[in-house]
């Protein structure tokens, strides 16, 4: 089925698209991105990141970073997910992403059916990553960022297969969770992790990575570091 392009109530050029990656996994942060595309520098091939190959996503990631008017990457940590639930953590990451834009938008389109609590003029767009170019761009930025982080976390926590499944509850991951125990990057509020810790409360493997152990985090356009855009003052869980 081909979806119709979404027609916004806003017709200007400072339109931000927002999307997230990582609501479903058992481990890792939820990552959000906000992108304002430059109408003078169109980017061909933008689509829902899940429908693109990894190689194509990487190429588009570089193009978006080079040609977007502004982009920002933000997150909600594992500790925040466990504290306020995954939905609220996702909305918080989206809010942080928009607030981190070097160029602030006049209107925001958010993938999904819910909006964060904020002062921005905004619309929620169901399946927006397939219907709005700026949301497609945001989905690509968020997915490439999180995928790269999970590959790096696979090095820090070997044996779980994070580089392959990116934290989702695959058979390989669930078996490793039972065998090796939960890591500090596992979400304790998610049933498979919670159940494993009930069976073995001491099954906690490894120590949390420092912020600096995730190599070369992307920058928001305009020079702010990723951590600055996220508004964190401490070490992430």
N, C-alpha and C positions, 0 to 999 in steps of 0.2 A: 504494500500500500504506500502510495506517495503522499506525503503530508503537504498541506498548503503552507506557504510561507506566512509567517505571522506578520500582521500589519498593526504596528503600534499606534497609539494615540499621539505619540511624539514624532515630530518630523525634522528635528534639528540634527546637529552633527556630534553633540556630546552625549552619545548614547552608550552606556556600559552594559555589557553582557556578563552574567555571573553564573558559574556552575561549580559543582563540587565533585570530588572523587573520594571514595573510601567510607561510605556509610555502612556497607555490608561486612567488611572484613572483621576478623576476630582480633586483629593486631594492627598497630600503627595509628597515626593521627588521621583525622579527616582533613583533607586539603581542599581549599577553595581558590578560585581565581576570578578576577574581574578584568575585563578588557574593553577599552575604547578603541575601535578601529579608526584608521585615518581614511576617509573617503577618497583622498587623493592618491592613496597607495593600496588599491584593492589586492586581496590575497585570494588566488584561485584555489579551489579544492577544499575549502573549509566544510567540515561535516562533523557529525557526532563522533567523538574520539573513539568510541567503542567499535565503530564501523570501519576504522582505518587500521592499516598495518602499523606495527611499531616503527618501521622505517619511515613510513609516510608521516606519522605523528611527529617524529623527530625533525623531519624537514620543515613541517609546518610550524613547529615550536620555534625554530630559529627564525622563520619568516615573520611570525607574529611578534617576537621579541624585537626584531629589527624595524618593523614597519608600523606597529600599532602606535597610536597617539599616546596611549598610556596603558600599562598593565600592572597588576599587583597580585601577589601570591600570599595567601594567609592560611591559617590552620586553627583547629582546636585540638588540644593534646589528648592523649589517652586518659589522663587524670580528669580532664574536663568532661570527656565523654562519659566516664564512669560516674561523675558527680551530677551532671545535669541532664543526662540521656543523649542519645545519638542525634535525635532530631534537633534539640536545642543547641547542641554543639555544632551541628551543621549550619544552622542559621547564624550562629555566632561567628563561625569561620567566614561565611559569606559577608557578614557585616564588616568584619575586619578587612576583608579583601577590598571592598568598595572604599572604605575609609583610608586605605593605603594608597589609593590611586594618586599619582602626582598631579594629574589633571582631574579635577572633580567633575562628575557627570551632572547633566541636567535631568536625566531620566535613566532608570535602570530596569533592565529586563532580566528576570531571574528564572532559571530553569526549574520547573516543578509547579506545585500548586500552593506553595506557602511563601510568604515574604518575611524577612527578618523585621524586627521592631527597629525602625530608623526614621530619619526625617526626610529621606529621599523620595521623590516622585518615582513610582515603580509599578510594574506589572509582573505577575507570575505567568509563565508560559509553559503549559504542559507540553512535553517533548520539545522544549525550546532548543535543545542542542541539535535538532534536525531542522529547525524552522527559522532560526535567527543566527546570522553569521557571527555576531559578537559573542553569543552564547556558545556557538561551536568553537570559536577561538578560545574562550575561557575553559571549555571542557578539555581541549587539547593541552593547554598550559597546565591545568591542574593534574591531568592524568600523567603526563610525561614527568612532571615534578615528583608526584607520589611514587610512580613506578621506579624512578631512579633512586629514591630514598629507600624503598623496600629492597632493592638490589644491594644497596650499601648495608642495610640492616641484616641482610643475609650473611654478610661477611662478619658482622659483629656477633650474630647469633646463628652459627652454623647448625645444620641438621634439621631445620624446620621447613626449608624450601621456600623462604620468603621471596627469593628472586623469581621463582616461577609463578606461584599462586598469588603473590602480592598481599598475603595476609588473609585471603578468603578461606572459608572452612572446607577445603578439599579433603579427600581421604588421606592424602599424604600429610597434610597439616594436622588433622585430628589425631592421626597415629603418632606423630612426633610430639604432640601436646601430651598424650597419654604416657609416652615413653620418657620424654625429657622434662616434662613439667612446663609451667607457664613462665614466660619471660616478663620483664618489666614493661615491655611494649604490648603485652596482651591486655585486652579489655576485660576486666573482671566482671563487668555488668552484663557481658554476653554469655548466654547459657552454657556453651561448651567449655568455656574457660572457668566460669563460676562452678560448674559441676566438678571439673577436675580438681579445683582447689578445695572443694568440700571433701572429695575422696582423699586427697593428700594435701593438707594445708601448708606443708613445708615444700611443696613442689614449685619452687620459684627459682628459675635458672638465670644466672648471670646478674649483671648490674646494669642500671640504666645508662644509655649512651649520653655523653655530654653533647650540647648543641653543636660544638665544633667537629664532632665525629661524622656528621653528615656532610660529605665533601661538597664544596662549591655550590652552595644554595643559590638559585637564580636571584637576580636583582629586580626590584620593581623599577619600571622606567621612570627616570628622574633622579636616580642615584640612591634612594633609600634602600637599606639592606632588607632582606626578607624578615629578619627578626624584628626590625624596627616597624615594618609594615604590619606585623602581627600584633604588636603592642605588648610583647612579653617582657617581663622584668626578671624572670627566673629561668631555671633549667627546665626544659620540657620533660614530661614523663615519657 
